[in-house]
Amino acid sequence: MITSDDTNSIAWVDVAKAACICLVVLMHGEAQIATAGWYRQAELIDIWHIINEFVRPIRMPTFFLISGMLAAKFMAHDRYDADWRCLVRPMYLYVLWAAILVTLVPNFPVADPAMTLSDRFERILFIGSPAWFMYGLGIFYLVTKATRSLPVGPVLTACALISVGGSIWLPDNTLYAAKMLRCLFFFVAGFRLRDAVFGFASTATRKRWAVLFGLYALGAIITMSLGTYSIAVDITAVAFSLTTWSLVCRNLGGLAAPVRWLGRRTLFVYLLHFPLIVLLSAIVSLWAGPQILQNFWLGLAYPILAVVLIVPLSLGLGLLLQRMGLHMLFDLPSLARSAPKPDRKTPLPS
């Protein structure tokens, strides 16, 4: 059983968050290939779509599993503040950044002349904003809080069925809602099985890594070829992901500190990379000459180059905005953060 209150002492958590946010930026780099104007863009997009679909079971499920683990820490050890941290704050950030993104990048991830601002506002109301991750955090916390007194087995089974249902019944125009439902299982699992997840990661071995990679790769190839989704593949992918980052962080050496620093600041990258990656594509489209845009290999590397540029830019811009006093872009305003706290003499409820 994990006795530490602080997940920062478990290095793989930060490493996994850093890796997942880079995968998110990489995924959105695929959509920007056409916007940037690369030649042979259909071929480039096809290649990157295969890559991003292959890592899709790792990306957001791992992120939500870790988020559930963090919410469990707040609930267990800081209960008076848990609702503000895990419900009010992400909902506030969703509304704020949905409005910001409507203004800055109304047609994200690609330009769509037929889409009006009213269309985008409608999508926000129905979880159609790319900031959907924040909305998911708040909703998942509510679900987890409401079911935390129930046996874990039936709760996870119900969440798994909801995840499967989300992939089958939701139409394409509610894509973000479908992604949300698919990830519910992992947030609840992280919350309810926090110690077990820590134990699993701490005992990672190369043999386990090889077995899990084989199972995950086979499952991902099958589901990709069928154009479908499988929660079994996602669970295997997350197990592989945890094993990978646990093994990786044992051998990071001097890179450990900067990677973990990034892992603790993924919010900057998640929120700010949307406008920055569109801006980057606009700059490439306007200023890159034919010799650059006709280079197939440079176009193939574009999503990777976008990660290398956008991640540090997002971090730098986030820190700059905070220094300018714009903390409300990333956290509740000071008045809201001064949430009422119970009398320390009064025992916290069990």
GUDREN-418883 format. One record per residue (C-alpha): residue in three letters; z negated, x, y. Coordinates in steps of 0.05 Angstrom, whole numbers, padded with zeros to 5 digits, always signed. Each point is the difference from the previous one (the first is absolute). Last residue first. Layout:
BEGIN
ALAZXY;...
//
This chain:
BEGIN
SER-00143-00314+00195;PRO-00012-00019+00071;LEU-00021+00056+00047;PRO-00075+00004+00011;THR-00024-00019+00070;LYS-00036+00057+00034;ARG+00067+00028+00024;ASP+00011-00064+00038;PRO+00071-00022-00014;LYS+00058+00028+00039;PRO+00043-00038+00050;ALA+00068+00032+00006;SER+00010+00050+00056;ARG+00070+00014-00026;ALA+00023-00063+00034;LEU-00024+00024+00068;SER+00030+00069-00011;PRO+00069-00027-00017;LEU+00014-00001-00075;ASP+00036+00062-00025;PHE+00068+00033+00000;LEU+00034-00025+00063;MET-00068-00016+00030;HIS-00015+00074+00004;LEU+00048+00006+00060;GLY-00046+00047+00039;MET+00053+00052+00015;ARG-00033+00044-00053;GLN+00014-00055-00050;LEU+00073-00004+00020;LEU+00005+00076-00008;LEU-00031-00002-00070;GLY+00049-00054-00021;LEU+00059+00037+00031;GLY-00018+00064-00037;LEU-00009-00035-00067;SER+00064-00039+00008;LEU+00039+00063+00020;PRO-00030+00037-00060;VAL+00024-00055-00048;ILE+00067-00012+00035;LEU+00030+00069-00003;VAL-00011+00021-00073;VAL+00007-00072-00023;ALA+00066-00007+00037;LEU+00025+00065-00030;ILE-00013-00030-00069;PRO+00038-00064+00019;TYR+00057+00044+00028;ALA+00009+00045-00061;LEU+00058-00040-00028;GLY+00031-00001+00070;LEU-00006+00075+00003;TRP+00032+00005-00068;PHE+00058-00045+00019;ASN+00017+00036+00065;GLN+00044-00049+00038;LEU-00056-00017+00048;ILE-00010+00072+00019;GLN+00072+00020+00012;PRO+00013-00068+00032;GLY-00050+00014+00056;ALA-00074-00019+00002;TRP-00020-00026+00068;LEU+00005-00075+00000;SER-00010-00017-00074;VAL-00052+00055-00009;ILE-00039-00024+00061;ALA+00003-00072-00024;SER-00023+00021-00070;LEU-00060+00036+00030;LEU-00018-00060+00043;VAL+00001-00044-00062;ILE-00045+00049-00035;LEU-00047+00002+00059;PRO-00005-00076+00008;PHE-00023-00011-00073;HIS-00037+00067-00007;LEU-00054-00021+00048;LEU-00038-00051-00043;TYR-00001+00035-00067;VAL-00004+00071+00029;PHE-00060-00015+00044;LEU-00034-00039-00056;THR+00009+00059-00048;ARG-00054+00040+00037;ARG-00049+00018-00056;GLY+00056+00022-00046;LEU+00028+00044+00055;TRP-00064+00040+00003;ARG+00000+00002-00076;VAL+00068+00033+00001;PRO-00021+00048+00056;ALA-00063+00022-00038;ALA+00030+00005-00069;LEU+00059+00044+00020;GLY-00041+00064-00006;GLY-00008-00010-00075;LEU+00036-00062-00023;ASN-00013+00013-00074;ARG-00056-00049-00017;CYS+00031-00050+00048;VAL+00062-00004-00043;LEU-00038-00018-00064;SER-00036-00058+00033;TRP+00064-00020+00037;THR+00039-00004-00066;THR-00053-00036-00040;LEU-00008-00053+00054;SER+00076-00009+00004;PHE+00008-00004-00076;ALA-00053-00055-00002;VAL+00036-00033+00058;ALA+00066+00004-00036;THR-00029-00030-00064;ILE-00029-00058+00040;ASP+00067-00010+00035;VAL+00038+00001-00066;ALA-00047-00053-00029;ILE+00009-00040+00065;SER+00073-00005-00015;TYR+00056-00013+00049;THR+00074-00016-00011;GLY+00069+00026+00014;LEU+00012+00009-00075;SER+00022+00073+00009;MET-00058+00012+00048;THR-00050-00032-00049;ILE+00025+00044-00057;ILE+00001+00065+00041;ALA-00070-00014+00027;GLY-00028-00013-00069;LEU+00029+00064-00029;ALA-00024+00041+00060;TYR-00070-00030-00003;LEU-00008+00011-00075;GLY+00025+00072+00004;PHE-00041+00014+00062;LEU-00062-00028-00033;VAL+00008+00045-00061;ALA+00014+00062+00041;TRP-00059-00013+00048;ARG-00047-00013-00058;LYS+00019+00068-00029;ARG-00009+00033+00067;THR-00071-00026+00005;ALA-00036-00048+00047;THR-00075-00009-00012;SER-00018-00009+00074;ALA+00055-00052+00009;PHE-00027-00046-00055;GLY-00072+00007+00024;PHE+00019-00017+00071;VAL+00039-00061-00025;ALA-00059-00022-00043;ASP-00047+00006+00059;ARG+00044-00043+00043;LEU+00014-00054-00052;ARG-00013-00063+00041;PHE+00028+00023+00067;GLY+00057+00042-00027;ALA+00018-00055-00049;VAL-00001-00052+00056;PHE+00046+00043+00043;PHE+00045+00013-00060;PHE+00008-00072-00022;LEU+00019-00023+00070;CYS+00059+00048+00003;ARG+00053-00046-00028;LEU-00024-00056+00045;MET+00010+00043+00061;LYS+00069+00024-00021;ALA+00021-00072-00009;ALA-00026-00018+00069;TYR+00040+00059+00028;LEU+00063-00026-00032;THR-00006-00071+00027;ASN+00074-00008+00015;ASP+00016+00026-00070;PRO-00030-00060-00035;LEU-00070-00002-00030;TRP-00003-00027-00071;ILE+00007+00059-00047;SER-00031+00061+00032;GLY-00058-00039+00031;GLY-00013-00034-00066;VAL-00011+00067-00035;SER-00050+00020+00053;ILE-00035-00067-00005;LEU-00004+00008-00075;ALA-00030+00069+00009;CYS-00050-00027+00050;ALA-00022-00054-00050;THR-00009+00053-00054;LEU-00039+00044+00049;VAL-00048-00058+00015;PRO-00007-00020-00073;GLY-00020+00071-00020;VAL-00045+00016+00060;PRO-00050-00056-00013;LEU-00013-00040+00064;SER-00048+00021+00055;ARG+00053+00040+00036;THR+00048-00059+00004;ALA-00006-00022+00072;LYS-00008+00072+00025;THR+00062+00021-00039;VAL+00043-00056+00027;LEU-00024+00012+00071;TYR+00013+00075-00006;PHE+00069-00014-00028;ILE+00016-00043+00061;GLY-00023+00054+00049;LEU+00035+00058-00034;GLY+00064-00041-00009;TYR+00005-00013+00075;MET-00005+00075+00013;PHE+00054+00014-00052;TRP+00046-00052+00032;ALA+00014+00045+00060;PRO+00074-00005-00020;SER-00004-00072+00027;GLY+00022-00059-00042;ILE-00069-00025-00018;PHE+00018-00072+00014;LEU-00023-00001+00072;ILE+00034+00067+00011;ARG+00065-00027-00029;GLU+00000-00056+00051;PHE-00010+00051+00055;ARG+00060+00038-00027;ASP+00045-00061+00001;SER-00023-00016+00071;LEU+00019+00071+00019;THR+00071-00013-00025;MET+00032+00026-00063;ALA+00076-00005-00001;PRO+00011+00070+00028;ASP-00037+00030-00060;ALA-00019+00073+00012;VAL-00036+00031-00059;PRO-00074+00009-00018;PHE-00019-00031+00047;ASN+00038-00051+00042;PRO-00052-00013+00055;VAL-00016+00075+00007;LEU-00039+00008+00065;THR-00019-00071+00019;VAL-00007-00031-00070;LEU-00034+00065-00020;ILE-00053-00009+00053;ALA-00013-00073-00018;ALA-00008+00017-00074;TRP-00042+00059+00022;LEU-00052-00044+00035;VAL-00001-00056-00051;TYR-00006+00049-00058;LEU-00051+00044+00036;TYR-00045-00060+00013;MET+00005-00022-00073;PRO-00016+00071-00023;ARG-00062+00004+00045;VAL-00027-00070-00014;LEU+00001+00006-00075;CYS-00020+00068-00028;ARG-00036+00034+00057;TRP-00028-00062+00034;ASP-00018-00034-00066;ALA-00032+00064-00027;ASP-00045+00013+00061;TYR-00064-00034-00023;ARG+00015+00023-00071;ASP-00001+00075+00012;HIS-00016+00028-00068;ALA+00028-00047-00053;MET+00052-00038+00041;PHE+00023+00063+00036;LYS+00007+00039-00065;ALA+00036-00058-00033;ALA+00049-00003+00058;LEU+00015+00074-00011;MET+00016-00013-00073;GLY+00044-00059+00018;SER+00039+00044+00049;ILE+00009+00052-00055;LEU+00031-00052-00046;PHE+00042-00026+00058;PHE+00031+00068+00013;THR+00012+00012-00074;PRO+00036-00068-00006;MET+00039+00016+00064;ARG+00037+00063-00023;ILE-00006+00010-00075;PRO+00040-00060-00026;ARG+00053+00014+00054;VAL+00012+00072-00024;PHE+00062-00018-00041;GLU+00024-00051+00050;ASN-00003+00054+00054;ILE+00042+00048-00041;ILE+00052-00053-00020;HIS+00005-00024+00072;TRP+00008+00072+00023;ILE+00062+00010-00043;ASP+00031-00067+00019;ILE-00015+00013+00073;LEU+00037+00066-00001;GLU+00060-00029-00036;ALA+00005-00058+00050;GLN-00010+00049+00058;ARG+00062+00040-00015;TYR-00005+00022+00073;TRP-00068-00002+00033;GLY-00006-00049+00058;ALA-00074+00005+00017;THR-00007-00075-00013;ALA+00033+00007-00068;ILE-00048+00054-00023;GLN-00059-00036+00033;ALA-00011-00047-00060;GLU-00013+00060-00045;GLY-00049+00030+00051;HIS-00043-00062-00010;MET-00014+00022-00071;LEU-00016+00071+00021;VAL-00049-00026+00052;VAL-00036-00039-00055;LEU+00002+00060-00047;CYS-00033+00043+00054;ILE-00054-00053+00006;CYS-00011+00003-00075;ALA-00007+00076-00002;ALA-00052+00001+00055;LYS-00039-00057-00032;ALA+00001+00036-00068;VAL-00024+00065+00031;ASP-00057-00035+00036;VAL-00024-00034-00063;TRP+00012+00063-00041;ALA-00053+00038+00039;ILE-00060-00041-00022;SER-00052+00020+00053;ASN+00037-00043+00050;THR-00019-00059-00045;ASP-00070+00003+00029;ASP-00056-00038-00033;SER-00006+00052-00055;THR-00030-00024-00066;ILE+00063-00010-00039;MET-00017-00025-00070;
//
